[in-house]
Amino acid sequence: MKIAISGKGGVGKTTFTGVLARILSDRGYTVITVDADPDANLGSAIGFTAEETATVRPIAEMADLIEERTGARPGSMGGIFKLNPVVNDIPENYSLKKERIRLLTLGRAKKGGSGCYCPEGVFLKQLLGHLLLQSKEVVLLDMEAGIEHLSRGSTRGVDAFIVIVEPGKRSLQTAADVKRMASDLGVKTIFVVGNKASSEAERQFLQEHFEEDELLGILSYDRAVIDADLKGVSPYDTKAGVIRETEEILDRLWKRVGKDEETHHAG
């Protein structure tokens, strides 16, 4: 299973990704999590300590590594460099590890933009392509709303693209933009997960704006998630109520993408 998760800042996509990774790990899967959001904080949502995440250097900032693999220094534009650098060792050698979970932090190409023709941009896209098309583990991508690291080629490996939304018109507009971008890249299976619903009216608002087969589920507003963030720990370790709701969403996802969980178990 390869899952990309996106949404506007603050909707809770990183918390959802972190809890989902822990659930999958506890079910016996080996999980590669990819923090592709420049505001990188997926490590905390998974349960890595502040000391552990402080040791992480984004892949895009590993200038020596990128120059070694591509033949060009990050930050340079144009010129000649390899378009298919070797990346298959990156998940093993450049990730944080917790139980069955690995965490990779991508960072951002300095020039930015989805069309960045630069060594670090090419390296990151090659790495994502490897993870989505060749790795045998479960892969979870925590994407910013711009989904700049994905390419049309790599999206062939995405089993499901999940957009996290919260009750409100601005979140719905961002969701529509993300869904359009994902569709333009060739992603065919796009779902929505509602988050932070604090009343029946807010649940109904989300249900009215999405088709039943598109909406995987709605997560309740949970003060325990905020408290976990204040403490710098994962909601999964505080037994927050969203864990059960996320498990239910995962079970629906398996069914809707036509995956039999038992036959795909990595245990």
PEHU-V239034 format. One record per pair of residues at least 12 apart in sequence whose ideal C-beta (glycine too) atoms are under 10 Angstrom apart, sorted by the first residue. I is the first residue (numbers start at 1). J is the second residue. If there is no record, write none. Layout:
i=I j=J
i=I j=J
This chain:
i=1 j=24
i=1 j=29
i=1 j=31
i=1 j=137
i=1 j=138
i=1 j=139
i=1 j=140
i=1 j=158
i=1 j=159
i=1 j=160
i=1 j=250
i=1 j=253
i=1 j=254
i=1 j=257
i=1 j=259
i=1 j=261
i=1 j=264
i=1 j=266
i=2 j=32
i=2 j=128
i=2 j=131
i=2 j=132
i=2 j=133
i=2 j=135
i=2 j=137
i=2 j=138
i=2 j=139
i=2 j=140
i=2 j=141
i=2 j=154
i=2 j=155
i=2 j=156
i=2 j=157
i=2 j=158
i=2 j=159
i=2 j=160
i=2 j=161
i=3 j=17
i=3 j=20
i=3 j=24
i=3 j=138
i=3 j=139
i=3 j=140
i=3 j=141
i=3 j=142
i=3 j=158
i=3 j=159
i=3 j=160
i=3 j=161
i=3 j=162
i=3 j=189
i=3 j=191
i=3 j=250
i=3 j=253
i=3 j=257
i=4 j=17
i=4 j=34
i=4 j=36
i=4 j=128
i=4 j=132
i=4 j=139
i=4 j=140
i=4 j=141
i=4 j=142
i=4 j=143
i=4 j=147
i=4 j=149
i=4 j=150
i=4 j=154
i=4 j=155
i=4 j=157
i=4 j=158
i=4 j=159
i=4 j=160
i=4 j=161
i=4 j=162
i=4 j=163
i=4 j=178
i=4 j=182
i=4 j=185
i=4 j=187
i=4 j=190
i=5 j=17
i=5 j=20
i=5 j=36
i=5 j=37
i=5 j=140
i=5 j=141
i=5 j=142
i=5 j=143
i=5 j=160
i=5 j=161
i=5 j=162
i=5 j=163
i=5 j=164
i=5 j=191
i=5 j=193
i=6 j=36
i=6 j=37
i=6 j=141
i=6 j=142
i=6 j=143
i=6 j=144
i=6 j=145
i=6 j=146
i=6 j=147
i=6 j=150
i=6 j=161
i=6 j=162
i=6 j=163
i=6 j=164
i=6 j=174
i=6 j=175
i=6 j=177
i=6 j=178
i=6 j=179
i=6 j=181
i=6 j=182
i=6 j=190
i=7 j=142
i=7 j=143
i=7 j=144
i=7 j=145
i=7 j=162
i=7 j=163
i=7 j=164
i=7 j=165
i=7 j=166
i=7 j=171
i=7 j=174
i=7 j=175
i=7 j=178
i=7 j=192
i=7 j=193
i=7 j=195
i=8 j=144
i=8 j=145
i=8 j=163
i=8 j=164
i=8 j=165
i=8 j=166
i=8 j=168
i=8 j=170
i=8 j=171
i=8 j=172
i=8 j=173
i=8 j=174
i=8 j=175
i=8 j=177
i=8 j=178
i=9 j=37
i=9 j=39
i=9 j=144
i=9 j=145
i=9 j=174
i=10 j=39
i=10 j=164
i=10 j=166
i=10 j=171
i=10 j=196
i=11 j=145
i=11 j=163
i=11 j=164
i=11 j=165
i=11 j=166
i=11 j=168
i=11 j=170
i=11 j=171
i=11 j=174
i=11 j=175
i=11 j=193
i=11 j=194
i=11 j=195
i=11 j=196
i=12 j=45
i=12 j=164
i=12 j=165
i=12 j=166
i=12 j=193
i=12 j=194
i=12 j=195
i=12 j=196
i=12 j=219
i=12 j=221
i=12 j=222
i=12 j=225
i=12 j=235
i=12 j=242
i=13 j=37
i=13 j=42
i=13 j=45
i=13 j=142
i=13 j=143
i=13 j=144
i=13 j=145
i=13 j=162
i=13 j=163
i=13 j=164
i=13 j=165
i=13 j=193
i=13 j=195
i=14 j=35
i=14 j=37
i=14 j=39
i=14 j=40
i=14 j=41
i=14 j=42
i=14 j=43
i=14 j=44
i=14 j=45
i=14 j=46
i=14 j=142
i=14 j=164
i=14 j=229
i=15 j=41
i=15 j=42
i=15 j=44
i=15 j=45
i=15 j=142
i=15 j=164
i=15 j=195
i=15 j=219
i=15 j=222
i=15 j=225
i=15 j=226
i=15 j=228
i=15 j=229
i=15 j=234
i=15 j=235
i=15 j=236
i=15 j=240
i=15 j=242
i=15 j=246
i=16 j=45
i=16 j=140
i=16 j=142
i=16 j=162
i=16 j=164
i=16 j=193
i=16 j=195
i=16 j=219
i=16 j=225
i=16 j=235
i=16 j=242
i=16 j=245
i=16 j=246
i=16 j=249
i=17 j=33
i=17 j=34
i=17 j=35
i=17 j=37
i=17 j=42
i=17 j=45
i=17 j=46
i=17 j=140
i=17 j=141
i=17 j=142
i=17 j=143
i=17 j=162
i=17 j=164
i=17 j=246
i=18 j=33
i=18 j=35
i=18 j=41
i=18 j=42
i=18 j=43
i=18 j=44
i=18 j=45
i=18 j=46
i=18 j=47
i=18 j=48
i=18 j=101
i=18 j=103
i=18 j=140
i=18 j=142
i=18 j=228
i=18 j=234
i=18 j=235
i=18 j=236
i=18 j=246
i=19 j=45
i=19 j=46
i=19 j=47
i=19 j=219
i=19 j=225
i=19 j=228
i=19 j=234
i=19 j=235
i=19 j=236
i=19 j=240
i=19 j=242
i=19 j=243
i=19 j=245
i=19 j=246
i=19 j=247
i=19 j=249
i=19 j=250
i=20 j=33
i=20 j=45
i=20 j=46
i=20 j=138
i=20 j=140
i=20 j=142
i=20 j=162
i=20 j=193
i=20 j=236
i=20 j=243
i=20 j=246
i=20 j=247
i=20 j=249
i=20 j=250
i=20 j=253
i=21 j=33
i=21 j=42
i=21 j=45
i=21 j=46
i=21 j=47
i=21 j=98
i=21 j=99
i=21 j=100
i=21 j=101
i=21 j=102
i=21 j=103
i=21 j=138
i=21 j=140
i=21 j=142
i=21 j=234
i=21 j=236
i=22 j=45
i=22 j=46
i=22 j=47
i=22 j=98
i=22 j=99
i=22 j=100
i=22 j=101
i=22 j=234
i=22 j=235
i=22 j=236
i=22 j=237
i=22 j=243
i=22 j=246
i=23 j=236
i=23 j=243
i=23 j=244
i=23 j=246
i=23 j=247
i=23 j=249
i=23 j=250
i=24 j=100
i=24 j=101
i=24 j=137
i=24 j=138
i=24 j=140
i=24 j=250
i=24 j=261
i=24 j=266
i=25 j=46
i=25 j=47
i=25 j=98
i=25 j=99
i=25 j=100
i=25 j=101
i=25 j=138
i=25 j=236
i=26 j=99
i=26 j=100
i=26 j=236
i=26 j=243
i=26 j=247
i=27 j=100
i=27 j=138
i=27 j=247
i=27 j=250
i=27 j=261
i=27 j=265
i=27 j=266
i=27 j=267
i=28 j=100
i=28 j=265
i=28 j=266
i=28 j=267
i=29 j=100
i=29 j=101
i=29 j=137
i=29 j=138
i=29 j=261
i=29 j=264
i=29 j=265
i=29 j=266
i=29 j=267
i=30 j=99
i=30 j=100
i=30 j=101
i=30 j=102
i=30 j=135
i=30 j=136
i=30 j=137
i=30 j=138
i=30 j=266
i=30 j=267
i=31 j=46
i=31 j=98
i=31 j=99
i=31 j=100
i=31 j=101
i=31 j=102
i=31 j=103
i=31 j=137
i=31 j=138
i=31 j=139
i=31 j=140
i=31 j=266
i=32 j=91
i=32 j=92
i=32 j=95
i=32 j=100
i=32 j=101
i=32 j=102
i=32 j=103
i=32 j=104
i=32 j=131
i=32 j=135
i=32 j=137
i=32 j=138
i=32 j=139
i=32 j=140
i=32 j=141
i=33 j=45
i=33 j=46
i=33 j=95
i=33 j=96
i=33 j=98
i=33 j=101
i=33 j=102
i=33 j=103
i=33 j=104
i=33 j=105
i=33 j=138
i=33 j=139
i=33 j=140
i=33 j=141
i=33 j=142
i=34 j=59
i=34 j=91
i=34 j=95
i=34 j=102
i=34 j=103
i=34 j=104
i=34 j=105
i=34 j=106
i=34 j=124
i=34 j=127
i=34 j=128
i=34 j=131
i=34 j=132
i=34 j=139
i=34 j=140
i=34 j=141
i=34 j=142
i=34 j=143
i=34 j=149
i=35 j=53
i=35 j=56
i=35 j=58
i=35 j=59
i=35 j=103
i=35 j=104
i=35 j=105
i=35 j=106
i=35 j=107
i=35 j=140
i=35 j=141
i=35 j=142
i=35 j=143
i=35 j=144
i=36 j=104
i=36 j=105
i=36 j=106
i=36 j=107
i=36 j=108
i=36 j=124
i=36 j=128
i=36 j=141
i=36 j=142
i=36 j=143
i=36 j=144
i=36 j=146
i=36 j=147
i=36 j=148
i=36 j=149
i=36 j=150
i=37 j=105
i=37 j=106
i=37 j=107
i=37 j=108
i=37 j=141
i=37 j=142
i=37 j=143
i=37 j=144
i=37 j=145
i=37 j=146
i=37 j=149
i=38 j=58
i=38 j=60
i=38 j=105
i=38 j=106
i=38 j=107
i=38 j=108
i=38 j=112
i=38 j=144
i=38 j=146
i=38 j=148
i=39 j=144
i=40 j=53
i=40 j=56
i=40 j=58
i=40 j=103
i=40 j=105
i=40 j=106
i=40 j=107
i=40 j=108
i=40 j=142
i=41 j=53
i=41 j=105
i=41 j=142
i=41 j=229
i=41 j=232
i=42 j=103
i=42 j=104
i=42 j=105
i=42 j=140
i=42 j=141
i=42 j=142
i=43 j=55
i=43 j=56
i=43 j=96
i=43 j=98
i=43 j=103
i=43 j=105
i=43 j=234
i=44 j=228
i=44 j=229
i=44 j=231
i=44 j=232
i=44 j=233
i=44 j=234
i=45 j=142
i=45 j=225
i=45 j=228
i=45 j=229
i=45 j=233
i=45 j=234
i=45 j=235
i=45 j=236
i=46 j=96
i=46 j=98
i=46 j=99
i=46 j=101
i=46 j=102
i=46 j=103
i=46 j=140
i=46 j=142
i=46 j=234
i=46 j=236
i=46 j=237
i=47 j=98
i=47 j=99
i=47 j=101
i=47 j=228
i=47 j=233
i=47 j=234
i=47 j=235
i=47 j=236
i=47 j=237
i=48 j=96
i=48 j=97
i=48 j=98
i=48 j=101
i=48 j=103
i=48 j=232
i=48 j=233
i=48 j=234
i=49 j=98
i=49 j=232
i=49 j=233
i=50 j=232
i=50 j=233
i=52 j=96
i=52 j=97
i=52 j=98
i=52 j=103
i=53 j=96
i=53 j=103
i=53 j=105
i=53 j=232
i=55 j=96
i=56 j=94
i=56 j=95
i=56 j=96
i=56 j=103
i=56 j=104
i=56 j=105
i=56 j=107
i=57 j=94
i=57 j=105
i=57 j=107
i=58 j=94
i=58 j=104
i=58 j=105
i=58 j=106
i=58 j=107
i=58 j=108
i=58 j=120
i=58 j=124
i=59 j=87
i=59 j=90
i=59 j=94
i=59 j=95
i=59 j=104
i=59 j=105
i=59 j=106
i=59 j=107
i=59 j=120
i=59 j=123
i=59 j=124
i=59 j=127
i=60 j=74
i=60 j=105
i=60 j=106
i=60 j=107
i=60 j=108
i=60 j=109
i=60 j=110
i=60 j=118
i=60 j=119
i=60 j=120
i=60 j=121
i=60 j=123
i=60 j=124
i=60 j=127
i=60 j=149
i=61 j=74
i=61 j=105
i=61 j=106
i=61 j=107
i=61 j=108
i=61 j=110
i=61 j=120
i=62 j=74
i=62 j=90
i=62 j=94
i=62 j=107
i=62 j=120
i=62 j=123
i=63 j=75
i=63 j=119
i=63 j=120
i=65 j=85
i=65 j=90
i=65 j=93
i=65 j=94
i=65 j=120
i=65 j=123
i=66 j=81
i=66 j=85
i=66 j=109
i=66 j=118
i=66 j=119
i=66 j=120
i=66 j=121
i=66 j=122
i=66 j=123
i=66 j=124
i=67 j=81
i=67 j=119
i=67 j=120
i=67 j=123
i=68 j=85
i=68 j=86
i=69 j=81
i=69 j=82
i=69 j=84
i=69 j=85
i=69 j=86
i=69 j=87
i=69 j=89
i=69 j=90
i=69 j=119
i=69 j=122
i=69 j=123
i=69 j=126
i=69 j=127
i=70 j=82
i=70 j=83
i=70 j=84
i=70 j=85
i=70 j=86
i=70 j=118
i=70 j=119
i=70 j=120
i=70 j=122
i=70 j=123
i=70 j=126
i=71 j=85
i=71 j=119
i=72 j=85
i=72 j=118
i=72 j=119
i=72 j=120
i=72 j=122
i=72 j=123
i=73 j=118
i=73 j=119
i=73 j=120
i=74 j=107
i=74 j=109
i=74 j=110
i=74 j=111
i=74 j=118
i=74 j=119
i=74 j=120
i=74 j=121
i=74 j=123
i=75 j=109
i=75 j=110
i=75 j=111
i=75 j=118
i=75 j=119
i=75 j=120
i=76 j=110
i=76 j=111
i=76 j=118
i=76 j=119
i=76 j=120
i=77 j=110
i=77 j=111
i=77 j=116
i=77 j=117
i=77 j=118
i=77 j=119
i=77 j=121
i=78 j=117
i=78 j=118
i=79 j=117
i=79 j=118
i=79 j=119
i=81 j=117
i=81 j=118
i=81 j=119
i=81 j=122
i=81 j=123
i=82 j=119
i=82 j=122
i=82 j=123
i=82 j=126
i=83 j=117
i=83 j=119
i=83 j=122
i=83 j=123
i=83 j=125
i=83 j=126
i=84 j=122
i=84 j=126
i=84 j=129
i=85 j=119
i=85 j=122
i=85 j=123
i=85 j=126
i=85 j=127
i=86 j=123
i=86 j=126
i=86 j=130
i=87 j=123
i=87 j=124
i=87 j=125
i=87 j=126
i=87 j=127
i=87 j=128
i=87 j=129
i=87 j=130
i=87 j=131
i=87 j=134
i=88 j=126
i=88 j=127
i=88 j=130
i=88 j=131
i=88 j=134
i=88 j=135
i=89 j=130
i=90 j=104
i=90 j=123
i=90 j=126
i=90 j=127
i=90 j=130
i=90 j=131
i=91 j=103
i=91 j=104
i=91 j=127
i=91 j=130
i=91 j=131
i=91 j=135
i=91 j=137
i=91 j=139
i=94 j=127
i=98 j=234
i=100 j=137
i=100 j=138
i=100 j=266
i=100 j=267
i=101 j=137
i=101 j=138
i=101 j=140
i=102 j=137
i=102 j=139
i=103 j=140
i=103 j=142
i=104 j=127
i=104 j=128
i=104 j=131
i=104 j=139
i=104 j=141
i=105 j=142
i=106 j=120
i=106 j=123
i=106 j=124
i=106 j=127
i=106 j=128
i=106 j=141
i=106 j=142
i=106 j=143
i=106 j=148
i=106 j=149
i=107 j=120
i=107 j=124
i=107 j=149
i=108 j=120
i=108 j=121
i=108 j=124
i=108 j=144
i=108 j=146
i=108 j=148
i=108 j=149
i=109 j=121
i=109 j=122
i=109 j=123
i=109 j=124
i=109 j=125
i=109 j=148
i=109 j=149
i=112 j=146
i=112 j=148
i=113 j=146
i=113 j=148
i=114 j=146
i=114 j=147
i=114 j=148
i=114 j=149
i=114 j=150
i=114 j=151
i=114 j=181
i=114 j=185
i=115 j=148
i=116 j=148
i=116 j=149
i=121 j=148
i=121 j=149
i=121 j=151
i=122 j=151
i=124 j=148
i=124 j=149
i=124 j=151
i=125 j=148
i=125 j=149
i=125 j=150
i=125 j=151
i=125 j=153
i=125 j=154
i=126 j=151
i=126 j=153
i=126 j=154
i=127 j=149
i=127 j=154
i=128 j=141
i=128 j=149
i=128 j=150
i=128 j=151
i=128 j=153
i=128 j=154
i=128 j=155
i=128 j=157
i=128 j=158
i=129 j=149
i=129 j=150
i=129 j=151
i=129 j=153
i=129 j=154
i=129 j=155
i=129 j=156
i=129 j=157
i=130 j=154
i=130 j=157
i=131 j=154
i=131 j=157
i=132 j=150
i=132 j=151
i=132 j=153
i=132 j=154
i=132 j=155
i=132 j=156
i=132 j=157
i=132 j=158
i=132 j=159
i=133 j=153
i=133 j=154
i=133 j=155
i=133 j=156
i=133 j=157
i=133 j=158
i=134 j=157
i=135 j=157
i=136 j=264
i=136 j=266
i=137 j=266
i=138 j=159
i=138 j=264
i=138 j=266
i=139 j=157
i=139 j=158
i=139 j=159
i=140 j=162
i=141 j=154
i=141 j=158
i=141 j=161
i=141 j=162
i=143 j=161
i=143 j=162
i=143 j=163
i=143 j=178
i=143 j=182
i=144 j=178
i=145 j=163
i=145 j=174
i=145 j=175
i=145 j=177
i=145 j=178
i=145 j=181
i=146 j=177
i=146 j=178
i=146 j=181
i=147 j=161
i=147 j=178
i=147 j=181
i=147 j=182
i=147 j=185
i=147 j=187
i=148 j=181
i=150 j=181
i=150 j=182
i=150 j=185
i=150 j=186
i=150 j=187
i=151 j=185
i=151 j=186
i=152 j=184
i=152 j=185
i=152 j=186
i=152 j=187
i=153 j=185
i=153 j=186
i=154 j=185
i=154 j=186
i=155 j=182
i=155 j=183
i=155 j=184
i=155 j=185
i=155 j=186
i=155 j=187
i=155 j=188
i=156 j=185
i=156 j=186
i=156 j=187
i=156 j=188
i=158 j=182
i=158 j=185
i=158 j=186
i=158 j=187
i=158 j=188
i=158 j=189
i=158 j=190
i=159 j=187
i=159 j=188
i=159 j=189
i=159 j=253
i=159 j=254
i=159 j=257
i=159 j=258
i=159 j=259
i=160 j=187
i=160 j=188
i=160 j=189
i=160 j=190
i=160 j=191
i=160 j=216
i=160 j=253
i=160 j=254
i=160 j=256
i=160 j=257
i=160 j=259
i=161 j=178
i=161 j=179
i=161 j=181
i=161 j=182
i=161 j=183
i=161 j=185
i=161 j=187
i=161 j=188
i=161 j=189
i=161 j=190
i=161 j=191
i=161 j=192
i=162 j=178
i=162 j=182
i=162 j=189
i=162 j=190
i=162 j=191
i=162 j=192
i=162 j=193
i=162 j=216
i=162 j=249
i=162 j=253
i=163 j=175
i=163 j=176
i=163 j=177
i=163 j=178
i=163 j=179
i=163 j=182
i=163 j=190
i=163 j=191
i=163 j=192
i=163 j=193
i=163 j=210
i=163 j=214
i=164 j=178
i=164 j=192
i=164 j=193
i=164 j=194
i=164 j=195
i=164 j=196
i=164 j=219
i=165 j=178
i=165 j=192
i=165 j=193
i=165 j=194
i=165 j=195
i=165 j=196
i=165 j=206
i=165 j=209
i=165 j=210
i=165 j=215
i=165 j=218
i=166 j=194
i=166 j=195
i=166 j=196
i=166 j=197
i=166 j=198
i=166 j=202
i=166 j=205
i=166 j=206
i=166 j=218
i=166 j=219
i=166 j=221
i=167 j=194
i=167 j=195
i=167 j=196
i=167 j=197
i=167 j=198
i=167 j=199
i=167 j=201
i=167 j=202
i=167 j=203
i=167 j=204
i=167 j=205
i=167 j=206
i=167 j=209
i=167 j=218
i=167 j=221
i=168 j=196
i=168 j=202
i=168 j=205
i=168 j=206
i=169 j=205
i=169 j=209
i=171 j=194
i=171 j=195
i=171 j=196
i=171 j=206
i=171 j=209
i=172 j=192
i=172 j=205
i=172 j=206
i=172 j=209
i=172 j=210
i=175 j=190
i=175 j=192
i=175 j=194
i=175 j=209
i=175 j=210
i=176 j=209
i=178 j=190
i=178 j=192
i=179 j=191
i=179 j=192
i=179 j=214
i=189 j=253
i=189 j=256
i=189 j=257
i=189 j=258
i=190 j=214
i=191 j=210
i=191 j=213
i=191 j=214
i=191 j=215
i=191 j=216
i=191 j=217
i=191 j=249
i=191 j=252
i=191 j=253
i=191 j=256
i=191 j=257
i=192 j=206
i=192 j=209
i=192 j=210
i=192 j=211
i=192 j=214
i=192 j=215
i=192 j=216
i=192 j=217
i=192 j=218
i=193 j=206
i=193 j=210
i=193 j=215
i=193 j=216
i=193 j=217
i=193 j=218
i=193 j=219
i=193 j=245
i=193 j=246
i=193 j=249
i=193 j=252
i=193 j=253
i=194 j=206
i=194 j=207
i=194 j=209
i=194 j=210
i=194 j=215
i=194 j=216
i=194 j=217
i=194 j=218
i=194 j=219
i=194 j=220
i=194 j=249
i=195 j=217
i=195 j=218
i=195 j=219
i=195 j=220
i=195 j=221
i=195 j=222
i=195 j=225
i=195 j=242
i=195 j=245
i=196 j=218
i=196 j=219
i=196 j=220
i=196 j=221
i=196 j=222
i=196 j=225
i=196 j=242
i=197 j=218
i=197 j=219
i=197 j=220
i=197 j=221
i=197 j=245
i=198 j=220
i=198 j=221
i=198 j=222
i=199 j=220
i=199 j=221
i=202 j=218
i=202 j=220
i=202 j=221
i=203 j=218
i=203 j=220
i=204 j=218
i=205 j=218
i=206 j=218
i=213 j=256
i=214 j=256
i=215 j=249
i=215 j=252
i=216 j=248
i=216 j=249
i=216 j=250
i=216 j=251
i=216 j=252
i=216 j=253
i=216 j=256
i=217 j=245
i=217 j=246
i=217 j=248
i=217 j=249
i=217 j=250
i=217 j=251
i=217 j=252
i=217 j=253
i=218 j=245
i=218 j=249
i=219 j=241
i=219 j=242
i=219 j=245
i=219 j=246
i=219 j=248
i=219 j=249
i=220 j=240
i=220 j=241
i=220 j=242
i=220 j=244
i=220 j=245
i=221 j=241
i=221 j=242
i=222 j=235
i=222 j=238
i=222 j=240
i=222 j=241
i=222 j=242
i=222 j=243
i=222 j=245
i=223 j=240
i=223 j=241
i=224 j=238
i=224 j=239
i=224 j=240
i=224 j=241
i=224 j=242
i=224 j=243
i=225 j=238
i=225 j=240
i=225 j=241
i=225 j=242
i=226 j=240
i=227 j=240
i=228 j=240
i=228 j=242
